[in-house]
Amino acid sequence: MTTLVFGAWGNAQAVSLNFVPSSQTVGIGMPVSVDVQISGLGTAGEIVSAFDLDVTYNPAVLAATNVTFGPFLGDPFFFEALTDFNLSTAGIVDFSELSLLFDFELESLQPDTFVLASLDFDAIGAGTSGLSFILDSINDFKGLNGEILDFENVGNGSITVTPEPTSLLLFGTGMVGMIGWQIRKRKSS
């Protein structure tokens, strides 16, 4: 679990940023999606008015294909929010959203827990890909009155890619056949 700590007005309130699910297993060639979820905003008396995030992954295991933004910073179709994502750098999903709504509108729109965005990948190679947030002076969150929200205890997620089940079945069947052939060969000698 990843925990963000906001230092607004001298009060430290825990707000969590998580990959949901935090870990999963899929077969090669399968699509896989993971949500970037924030929670604890109501407890902290906070909102998210903008964010810019980078998520790293292993490009030998996964290929990023899309980012879908949640509806809680406004609707881009109605010019309530601006969204952008960049998948051109292998191993990094760069995505951001800026709400054009007023803080009081965001307070009524955002529940305590919501999905900021869903990240879509294709499983292209066997192995495990860690998922990590890059948080620095360029990648951050903004809350009430555009104040930068400070992060603490940032964690990770993972996606494990296994060979597809049909390949395993064929491999297993072939191994059983070879063992049977060896046994028959020994008995006939």
Stockholm file with secondary structure:
# STOCKHOLM 1.0

chainA/1-189         MTTLVFGAWGNAQAVSLNFVPSSQTVGIGMPVSVDVQISGLGTAGEIVSAFDLDVTYNPAVLAATNVTFGPFLGDPFFFEALTDFNLSTAGIVDFSELSLLFDFELESLQPDTFVLASLDFDAIGAGTSGLSFILDSINDFKGLNGEILDFENVGNGSITVTPEPTSLLLFGTGMVGMIGWQIRKRKSS
#=GR chainA/1-189 SS CEEEEEEETTEEEEEEEEEESSEEEEETTCEEEEEEEEECHHHHTCCCCEEEEEEECCTTTEEEEEEEECSTTCCGGGTSEEEEEECCSTTEEEEEEEECSCHHHHHHHCCSEEEEEEEEEEECSSEEEEEEEECSSSSCEECGGGCEECCCSCCEEEEEEECCHHHHHHHHHHHHHHHHHHHHHHHHC
#=GC SS_cons         CEEEEEEETTEEEEEEEEEESSEEEEETTCEEEEEEEEECHHHHTCCCCEEEEEEECCTTTEEEEEEEECSTTCCGGGTSEEEEEECCSTTEEEEEEEECSCHHHHHHHCCSEEEEEEEEEEECSSEEEEEEEECSSSSCEECGGGCEECCCSCCEEEEEEECCHHHHHHHHHHHHHHHHHHHHHHHHC
//
